[in-house]
Amino acid sequence: MRNRRTASLVAMGVAAALLPALTPAASAATPVLRTADGPLAQYTQQKPRWKRCDAEGPADFECATIKVPLDYARPNGGKLDVAISRTKATSAKDRRGVLLLNPGGPGGIGLDMPLYLASDLPDAVKKRYDLIGFDPRGVGRSSPVGCGLNDDELNWQRPYKAETFDKDVRRARTVAEKCRKRNGAVLPHLGTRNTARDMDVIRAVLGEKKISYLGYSYGTYLGAVYTQLFPKRADRFVLDSAVDPERIWRGMIQVWAEGAEPAFKRWTEWTAARNATYNLGRTPAEVRTTFWNLVAGANRRPVPLDGMLLSGDDIRSLRAVFFSVEDAAETVVRLKEAAAGRTPAPAAKPSRILPTAPVPPSFARAVPSDNGDASFWSVVCADTRAWPRDPERYRRDAIRDRAKYPLYGDFASHIKPCAFWGPGAEPATKVDNTVRALVLQNEWDPQTPLVSGQGMRRALKGARMVTVLDGLGHGVYGAKSCADKVATAYLVTGGLPAEDLSCRTPAGRKPGGLRLPPSATPAAPGTPAVPGLPGRQDRF
């Protein structure tokens, strides 16, 4: 989940430019702000005080903090901090503007993104854009929220079991109550619509008429919401590994189960054809039987592997590994060896699904330890009012989806804290516009499966989509894929393909997702960390 977003705005008349654009985002209770000298001028006319982000980091990597209103309907009320960062375009002559960046999440820290993308972006892009990172409201150094969650409450990827359902309901309710108690009136205002408005304030503060943007995973939805609220300020928007706007957010968690089934089927076929190597079955049916027998056995007697005891449900929770057929085969072989009482060989290599990244520079962040989860739920629960409130609905859906999607269906549809969350300040955003964005999608992406990217493309009528056939992993641009050339040309020239494209990365150059900032990828407590699949699988 990575993202690039850039913000720019003209100092002259910035308030006049910003305020009318708030009108389409307003709910029935939201006043329409129109005057150039209105309350938002105190935000749009700020002058950021740039300073070196870190004494140990590059001198040209600068940070600043600006203020935004907690509630855009009441801009004279409470305020939040938003931390921003930048590296300037490498050519003053060729500079076009700013490129905002977002790594996804929700809850991903974006302040480091200009550094992480510096080695992935081509020089032609870095010549033309200031790279702008930011921590979204409630995240990292931007007025971070925390709920005081313990390890048990942080581990929310749980299967449905009749005997534990009441306990799971209590746990979900406790998470919601803790977050409400710790953060109170702030929670309803941490949704994507307000983060998009914050981006427009960033644009104004930077003195730009428009922004360009590179957003990964959840960042694609954030970018799409910006194009809906501020279509005339969206310049060149690359939406990489996209969320389906029609499925936020319960539907996007459920799509993990939907997307895992064809990946699992593909794995059984691939592995059966290589039975001489893996000895897991000569036919897809035999491979399936081997796997499900392993799951059943592990539920009776957990499998010891690399210092952990894995139940069958733990093994099912590793649904993302099946998007890489080779990684999955090696992982199941190791589990089978361990279940038989033998010591399995070490994992052959790191995963190509959710790769990790180097340790980031220290910005002395004083943030709650559960900030990632607290901000995740703050967005996922408040962005839409579509979450069912009746716990029995979750029970029925989990039972139904376990039968429909055996690998992960009950995990995805099981009860979540959003069942007990207070409503967000506004309804969900309907994304339906003609902004000329570019959507990038791997065919085998475990976090935002292909069907999800296709949903984003349907919502953005003026966009084009590039699908990387056989593309593996989460994140396309910057991972040396066949889509890189199209994305670079779009950012440099503004030109989109005449129609949607499919391409295949040449043999010998196999991308495997992007290097994600560690702040966006640490494993959740209780999540099995099977070698071959680092990182967390419960984020977009």
Order of alpha helices (4+ residues) and beta strands (2+ residues): beta-alpha-alpha-beta-beta-beta-beta-alpha-alpha-beta-alpha-alpha-alpha-beta-alpha-beta-alpha-alpha-alpha-beta-beta-alpha-alpha-alpha-alpha-alpha-beta-alpha-beta-alpha-beta
